[in-house]
């Protein structure tokens, strides 16, 4: 089986010591990379996490509609998924948009990269697409690694997919109530502010 992009993984920068006070450690953070990165989550509270959502900014949108999924919901989504489109995929092994899909690919998910910067390059056994609508295979889940301010630009693109994905998953630190409402109105289940890698491990699905 062909692995994802090759290279030596860089560890995220260690959070500054003067920013550590009062921050929570994400309980589901995976072991690699070991140094946690600091992210700002949509509700404005800081969190320390070794999982994903690097370089996020506070969400300018209303997030009052964000609901916390149950473990049953998360398990249903992860077990009901076989094909995953990685929106915002990257080739840098130190970025979550590379090492999270690497993990998913290694756990028998079929992974399709989507990023115009790498269009045509083979990543996780498939050529990278510039847009979601260029993917020929039916996609069960769109796993989103995009800044919150860019999410609404992808609504029409997601709704133009044929067939529609069953799930859209926003990675840890990413939440947008209007984005989620529009997709749910089309019958798509939306998970927000969670990490696919961490939840897969936490729920004991890694085997």
N, C-alpha and C positions, 0 to 999 in steps of 0.2 A: 504494500500500500504506500502510495506517495504521500509524504508528509507535506505540511504547509511550508511557507517561506523559511529558508534556512538562514542560520546566522547565530551569533552569540547574543543571547538575550541581555539587554541592559536593564539594570534595576532602576525603578523609579526613584526620583530624588527623595531623600528623607525629609519628612515634614520639619520645618523650623521649630526649634525647641520652645520659642516664645509663643507658638500657636497651639501647643499641645494641651494647655489647660482647658478643662471642661469639654473635651471632645470625646465622642464615643468610639470604641473600637468595634467595627463591624464583626459580629460573631461568626459570620460565614465566610470570612476572607480566606482564600486558599493560601497555600504555603509558598508559592512562587509567583512573582518575586517576593523576597522576604521583607524588604523594607517597605513600609506602608506609604502610600501617597495620600496627600491631603486633597479632598474634594469639597466643593460647596454644593449642597443639595438644594432643591428648589425652594424649600421652606425657609432657607436662610441660615440653618444651623450647620455647623461644621461637623465633619465625620472623618475618621481615619480608616482607610481601607486599602488592602493590598490586591483588590480584585480588578476594578475597572473604573471607567468614567474619568480618565485623566483630562485635565485642561477644561473642565466644565466651568460655567459661569452660573450665577443665580438665575433662575427661571423668571422672566419678566411676566409670564402669563399666570392667570388664575389657576391654582392647583387644588382648589377646595374640593374638586370632584375626585381626587385621587383616593382610591380604595385599596386597602391592604389585602392582597389575595391570601386565601387560606392555603395550608400545605396541600390539601386535596386539590385545589385549583392548580397549584404549581405542578403537582405530580401529573395531573391530567394533561396539562399542556406539554410537559417534557416527554411524557410517554406517548402522547398522541402526535408527536412530531418525528418525522424522518428526514425531511428536506428543509434546510435553513438557508435563507438569503441573508448575508451579512452586509447590511447597508452602512457604508463607511468603512469597509474592510481596509486593512493596512498591511504592508509588508515588513514593517519594523517589528522584530520579535519582542522589543521592549514595550510595545503599545498593546493595550487590552484588545484593540480591534484586530490584532494578530494572534496573541496567545490564547484568547478565549475561543475563537474559531479553531485554532490548533487543537485545543482540548476537546471541543465538540467533535471534530473530525476523527480524533483518536478514539472516541467513544461511539463510533459507528453511525454518526449523523452524516448525511450527505450535505456538504457545505458549498454554497455558491457565493463568491465574492462579488460585491457591487461597489464600484468606485471608478469614476471616469479617469482618474489619475493612472490607474493600472489596467485599463481596458485592454483585453486581448492577452494579457499575461496569465499563464496557468497558475492558479492558486487552489490548493486543496482539490487537485485532480480535474478542475474545470477552468475554462477561460473566464477571466474576470469580465463582468458586464459593466457598461457605463450607467445603465439604468435598470431598475427592477423589471420594467416591461420588456427588456431584451432577453430575459431568461426564458428558455424554451420549456424547461421542466416545471411541472406543478410544484409550488412552494407551500409547505405547511406553515412555516414561521418566518417572519421578517424580524431579524434581531438587529436592533438599531444602535449604532455607535455614531450619533450625530449630536451636535449642540442643540439645546432646546430651541434657540431662536431660528433654527433651520427646519424644524419639524413640520410646520405647516406647509412648507414648500413641497413636501413629499406626500401629502394627503392624496392629491389627484393621481399621482404616480402609483401609489398603493392601490387605489380604487380602480385603476385601469388594468391591473394584473388579471390575467385570465388563466385558470380560475383565481378567484380571490384567495389570499392566504387565510388559513383558519385562525392564526394568531399573529399579533404584533407584540414584540417584547422590547421595552425600553430599558436599557441597561442601568445599573445602579447610578443614582444621582440625576436621572433623566425622567421628568414627568411633565405633562402638558395636558390640562383638562380638556381644552377644546379639541386638540388633536385626538385624544382618546374618545371623546363623544362622537366625533364624525365617523371614526372607524367602527365604533360599536353600533352606530345607527345602520351601518351596512352589514351587520352581522359578524363582525370580526371581534374576537376576544382580545383584550389588550391587558398586558401586564406592564406595570410601571415601576421604576426605581428598584429593580432587582437585577442580580447578576445570574446569567444562565449557568456559568461555571460553578459558582458558589452554591446555588440552589440545587444543582444536579448532584453535587457532592453531599450537601447537607441532608438531602432526602434519601441518601443511600442508593442512588441510581447508577453509581459508577461501577458497580459490580465487584 
